[in-house]
Amino acid sequence: MFGKDAEGHEVDSRQTSILAQGCKFDGKVQVKGAFRIEGEFSGNIETPENLIVGKTGVVRAEVKVKNAIIAGQIFGNIQAENKIELQSGSHVEGDIRTKRLVIDEGVFFEGNCSMGGEHRRTPAPQPAGAAPAPQGQPGK
């Protein structure tokens, strides 16, 4: 059973766990499927699918997910296997690590960002004393 959430994203409602507005939770949560937070959460979050923090959501946690869609507030590090989307009006304080990052206009983000897969391209080491190749002149 598929539908759309408040932000227009398609979700499988049979596999969505929700912490509603006005609810508070403190601890560690592991869920199957998506986890939507509209209330307050403190602790650790781990899901093989999506974390959705709605506009009223406040999260103080270490997060490890496949995808994260943030419209509310999050204080803590986020590790997303695939993508992190910071929507307009969101507030994020913490380091993020992901392959893909989308930041809308009007986002507050304070932290470090690490992007890319496991294999990073690094420049080849230069022999000691060798001058770096001139920029803009291939092959010289």
Contacts in CASP RR format, 6 or more apart in sequence:
PFRMAT RR
TARGET T0000
AUTHOR 0000-0000-0000
METHOD contacts of the structure
MODEL  1
MFGKDAEGHEVDSRQTSILAQGCKFDGKVQVKGAFRIEGEFSGNIETPEN
LIVGKTGVVRAEVKVKNAIIAGQIFGNIQAENKIELQSGSHVEGDIRTKR
LVIDEGVFFEGNCSMGGEHRRTPAPQPAGAAPAPQGQPGK
1 12 0 8 1.000
1 13 0 8 1.000
1 14 0 8 1.000
2 10 0 8 1.000
2 11 0 8 1.000
2 12 0 8 1.000
2 13 0 8 1.000
3 10 0 8 1.000
3 11 0 8 1.000
3 12 0 8 1.000
3 13 0 8 1.000
4 10 0 8 1.000
4 11 0 8 1.000
5 11 0 8 1.000
5 36 0 8 1.000
5 52 0 8 1.000
6 54 0 8 1.000
6 55 0 8 1.000
7 52 0 8 1.000
7 54 0 8 1.000
7 69 0 8 1.000
7 71 0 8 1.000
7 87 0 8 1.000
9 52 0 8 1.000
9 69 0 8 1.000
11 34 0 8 1.000
11 36 0 8 1.000
11 50 0 8 1.000
11 52 0 8 1.000
12 33 0 8 1.000
12 34 0 8 1.000
15 32 0 8 1.000
15 33 0 8 1.000
15 34 0 8 1.000
15 49 0 8 1.000
16 33 0 8 1.000
16 34 0 8 1.000
16 35 0 8 1.000
16 36 0 8 1.000
17 29 0 8 1.000
17 31 0 8 1.000
17 33 0 8 1.000
17 34 0 8 1.000
17 35 0 8 1.000
17 36 0 8 1.000
18 35 0 8 1.000
18 36 0 8 1.000
18 37 0 8 1.000
18 38 0 8 1.000
19 25 0 8 1.000
19 35 0 8 1.000
19 36 0 8 1.000
19 37 0 8 1.000
19 38 0 8 1.000
19 39 0 8 1.000
19 41 0 8 1.000
20 38 0 8 1.000
20 39 0 8 1.000
21 38 0 8 1.000
21 39 0 8 1.000
21 56 0 8 1.000
21 57 0 8 1.000
22 38 0 8 1.000
22 39 0 8 1.000
22 40 0 8 1.000
23 38 0 8 1.000
23 39 0 8 1.000
23 40 0 8 1.000
24 39 0 8 1.000
24 40 0 8 1.000
24 41 0 8 1.000
25 40 0 8 1.000
25 41 0 8 1.000
25 42 0 8 1.000
26 41 0 8 1.000
26 42 0 8 1.000
26 43 0 8 1.000
27 42 0 8 1.000
27 43 0 8 1.000
27 44 0 8 1.000
28 43 0 8 1.000
28 44 0 8 1.000
28 45 0 8 1.000
28 46 0 8 1.000
29 35 0 8 1.000
29 41 0 8 1.000
29 43 0 8 1.000
29 44 0 8 1.000
29 45 0 8 1.000
29 46 0 8 1.000
30 46 0 8 1.000
30 47 0 8 1.000
31 47 0 8 1.000
31 49 0 8 1.000
32 47 0 8 1.000
32 48 0 8 1.000
32 49 0 8 1.000
33 47 0 8 1.000
33 48 0 8 1.000
33 49 0 8 1.000
33 50 0 8 1.000
34 47 0 8 1.000
34 49 0 8 1.000
34 50 0 8 1.000
34 51 0 8 1.000
34 52 0 8 1.000
35 45 0 8 1.000
35 47 0 8 1.000
35 49 0 8 1.000
35 50 0 8 1.000
35 51 0 8 1.000
35 52 0 8 1.000
35 65 0 8 1.000
36 52 0 8 1.000
36 53 0 8 1.000
36 54 0 8 1.000
37 51 0 8 1.000
37 52 0 8 1.000
37 53 0 8 1.000
37 54 0 8 1.000
37 57 0 8 1.000
37 59 0 8 1.000
38 54 0 8 1.000
38 55 0 8 1.000
38 56 0 8 1.000
38 57 0 8 1.000
39 56 0 8 1.000
39 57 0 8 1.000
39 58 0 8 1.000
40 57 0 8 1.000
40 58 0 8 1.000
40 59 0 8 1.000
41 57 0 8 1.000
41 58 0 8 1.000
41 59 0 8 1.000
41 60 0 8 1.000
41 61 0 8 1.000
42 59 0 8 1.000
42 60 0 8 1.000
42 61 0 8 1.000
43 60 0 8 1.000
43 61 0 8 1.000
43 62 0 8 1.000
44 61 0 8 1.000
44 62 0 8 1.000
44 63 0 8 1.000
44 64 0 8 1.000
45 51 0 8 1.000
45 59 0 8 1.000
45 61 0 8 1.000
45 62 0 8 1.000
45 63 0 8 1.000
45 64 0 8 1.000
45 65 0 8 1.000
46 63 0 8 1.000
46 64 0 8 1.000
46 65 0 8 1.000
47 65 0 8 1.000
47 66 0 8 1.000
48 65 0 8 1.000
48 66 0 8 1.000
49 65 0 8 1.000
49 66 0 8 1.000
49 67 0 8 1.000
50 65 0 8 1.000
50 66 0 8 1.000
50 67 0 8 1.000
50 68 0 8 1.000
50 69 0 8 1.000
51 63 0 8 1.000
51 65 0 8 1.000
51 67 0 8 1.000
51 68 0 8 1.000
51 69 0 8 1.000
52 68 0 8 1.000
52 69 0 8 1.000
52 71 0 8 1.000
53 59 0 8 1.000
53 68 0 8 1.000
53 69 0 8 1.000
53 70 0 8 1.000
53 71 0 8 1.000
53 72 0 8 1.000
53 73 0 8 1.000
53 74 0 8 1.000
53 90 0 8 1.000
54 70 0 8 1.000
54 71 0 8 1.000
54 72 0 8 1.000
55 71 0 8 1.000
55 72 0 8 1.000
55 89 0 8 1.000
56 72 0 8 1.000
57 71 0 8 1.000
57 72 0 8 1.000
57 73 0 8 1.000
58 72 0 8 1.000
58 73 0 8 1.000
58 74 0 8 1.000
59 73 0 8 1.000
59 74 0 8 1.000
59 75 0 8 1.000
59 76 0 8 1.000
60 74 0 8 1.000
60 75 0 8 1.000
60 76 0 8 1.000
61 74 0 8 1.000
61 75 0 8 1.000
61 76 0 8 1.000
62 76 0 8 1.000
62 77 0 8 1.000
63 74 0 8 1.000
63 76 0 8 1.000
63 77 0 8 1.000
63 78 0 8 1.000
63 79 0 8 1.000
63 80 0 8 1.000
64 79 0 8 1.000
65 78 0 8 1.000
65 79 0 8 1.000
65 80 0 8 1.000
65 81 0 8 1.000
66 80 0 8 1.000
66 81 0 8 1.000
66 82 0 8 1.000
67 80 0 8 1.000
67 81 0 8 1.000
67 82 0 8 1.000
67 83 0 8 1.000
67 84 0 8 1.000
67 85 0 8 1.000
68 78 0 8 1.000
68 80 0 8 1.000
68 83 0 8 1.000
68 84 0 8 1.000
68 85 0 8 1.000
68 98 0 8 1.000
69 85 0 8 1.000
69 87 0 8 1.000
70 78 0 8 1.000
70 84 0 8 1.000
70 85 0 8 1.000
70 86 0 8 1.000
70 87 0 8 1.000
70 90 0 8 1.000
70 92 0 8 1.000
71 87 0 8 1.000
71 89 0 8 1.000
71 90 0 8 1.000
72 87 0 8 1.000
72 89 0 8 1.000
72 90 0 8 1.000
72 91 0 8 1.000
73 90 0 8 1.000
73 91 0 8 1.000
73 92 0 8 1.000
74 90 0 8 1.000
74 91 0 8 1.000
74 92 0 8 1.000
74 93 0 8 1.000
74 94 0 8 1.000
75 93 0 8 1.000
75 94 0 8 1.000
76 93 0 8 1.000
76 94 0 8 1.000
76 95 0 8 1.000
77 94 0 8 1.000
77 95 0 8 1.000
77 96 0 8 1.000
77 97 0 8 1.000
78 84 0 8 1.000
78 92 0 8 1.000
78 94 0 8 1.000
78 95 0 8 1.000
78 96 0 8 1.000
78 97 0 8 1.000
78 98 0 8 1.000
79 96 0 8 1.000
79 97 0 8 1.000
79 98 0 8 1.000
80 96 0 8 1.000
80 97 0 8 1.000
80 98 0 8 1.000
80 99 0 8 1.000
81 98 0 8 1.000
81 99 0 8 1.000
82 98 0 8 1.000
82 99 0 8 1.000
82 100 0 8 1.000
83 98 0 8 1.000
83 99 0 8 1.000
83 100 0 8 1.000
83 101 0 8 1.000
83 102 0 8 1.000
84 96 0 8 1.000
84 98 0 8 1.000
84 100 0 8 1.000
84 101 0 8 1.000
84 102 0 8 1.000
85 101 0 8 1.000
85 102 0 8 1.000
85 104 0 8 1.000
86 92 0 8 1.000
86 101 0 8 1.000
86 102 0 8 1.000
86 103 0 8 1.000
86 104 0 8 1.000
86 107 0 8 1.000
86 109 0 8 1.000
87 104 0 8 1.000
87 107 0 8 1.000
88 104 0 8 1.000
88 105 0 8 1.000
88 106 0 8 1.000
88 107 0 8 1.000
89 104 0 8 1.000
89 106 0 8 1.000
89 107 0 8 1.000
89 108 0 8 1.000
90 104 0 8 1.000
90 107 0 8 1.000
90 108 0 8 1.000
91 107 0 8 1.000
91 108 0 8 1.000
92 107 0 8 1.000
92 108 0 8 1.000
92 109 0 8 1.000
92 110 0 8 1.000
92 111 0 8 1.000
93 109 0 8 1.000
93 110 0 8 1.000
93 111 0 8 1.000
94 110 0 8 1.000
94 111 0 8 1.000
94 112 0 8 1.000
95 111 0 8 1.000
95 112 0 8 1.000
95 113 0 8 1.000
95 114 0 8 1.000
96 111 0 8 1.000
96 112 0 8 1.000
96 113 0 8 1.000
96 114 0 8 1.000
97 113 0 8 1.000
97 114 0 8 1.000
97 115 0 8 1.000
98 114 0 8 1.000
98 115 0 8 1.000
98 116 0 8 1.000
99 115 0 8 1.000
99 116 0 8 1.000
99 117 0 8 1.000
100 115 0 8 1.000
101 113 0 8 1.000
101 115 0 8 1.000
103 109 0 8 1.000
126 132 0 8 1.000
133 139 0 8 1.000
133 140 0 8 1.000
134 140 0 8 1.000
END
